[in-house]
Amino acid sequence: MSHLKDIQISDTAPRKVGVITSDARDKSCKVQIQFSVKHPKYGKYIRRRTVIQAHDEQNVAKLGDRVEIAECRPLSKTKSWVLTKVIEAAVV
């Protein structure tokens, strides 16, 4: 899959920060993103989370790391995000 080395990331591409929840697959990882939404009726802020599949070309991300991911073209059926940098390494 040498065509994946030429992944173009725009400067204006959406970026998110999350925590690695799985790094078991080669060149892939699961990133959990947490965010808050306001309840439409009661106004209370509720914590929500989503899990995004991200491409990790060099396998640098480890379980528990805080990482930044950026949106890119679809790389597979479930991957449209690519790991840009590791912000904070997990404490073992």
C-alpha positions in Angstrom: 0.0 0.0 0.0 2.6 2.5 -1.0 -0.1 4.9 -2.2 -0.9 5.8 1.4 2.5 7.6 1.8 1.2 10.5 -0.3 -1.6 11.5 2.0 -2.3 15.2 1.5 -3.5 17.1 4.6 -4.8 20.6 4.0 -3.9 23.4 6.4 -7.6 24.1 6.9 -8.5 20.4 7.5 -10.5 19.8 10.6 -8.4 18.6 13.5 -9.4 16.9 16.7 -7.6 15.9 19.9 -8.2 12.6 21.6 -6.9 9.6 23.5 -5.7 6.3 21.9 -8.0 3.5 23.0 -6.5 0.7 20.7 -3.3 0.4 18.8 -3.5 -3.4 18.1 -3.7 -3.1 14.3 -0.8 -2.3 12.0 -0.8 1.4 10.8 -4.2 2.0 12.5 -5.5 3.2 15.8 -8.7 4.0 17.6 -9.0 7.6 19.0 -11.7 8.5 21.5 -12.9 12.1 21.2 -14.8 13.6 24.2 -17.0 16.6 23.8 -19.9 18.3 25.6 -23.4 19.0 24.2 -26.2 21.0 25.7 -29.4 19.1 26.4 -32.1 20.7 24.2 -34.8 20.8 26.8 -33.1 21.0 30.2 -29.9 23.0 29.2 -27.5 20.7 31.1 -24.2 20.0 29.4 -23.7 16.3 28.8 -20.4 14.6 28.1 -20.4 12.6 24.9 -17.7 10.6 23.1 -17.1 9.2 19.7 -14.4 6.7 18.5 -12.6 7.5 15.2 -10.4 5.1 13.3 -7.2 6.9 12.3 -4.2 6.1 10.1 -0.8 5.9 11.8 1.8 5.3 9.2 4.9 4.9 11.5 3.0 3.2 14.4 4.2 5.8 16.8 1.0 6.1 18.9 0.7 3.9 22.0 -2.3 3.1 24.2 -3.3 6.1 26.3 -1.4 8.7 24.3 -3.1 12.1 23.7 -2.9 12.7 20.0 -4.0 15.1 17.3 -5.7 13.8 14.2 -6.6 15.6 10.9 -9.3 14.7 8.4 -8.1 13.5 5.0 -9.5 11.7 2.0 -11.0 8.2 2.7 -8.2 5.7 3.1 -10.4 2.7 3.7 -14.0 1.9 4.5 -13.7 3.3 8.1 -10.6 5.5 8.0 -10.8 9.1 6.9 -8.5 10.6 9.6 -4.7 10.6 9.9 -2.5 11.0 13.0 -0.6 14.2 12.8 1.3 14.3 16.1 1.5 12.8 19.6 0.8 15.6 22.0 1.4 13.8 25.3 2.8 10.3 25.8 0.9 8.0 28.2 2.4 7.5 31.7 3.1 3.8 32.2 
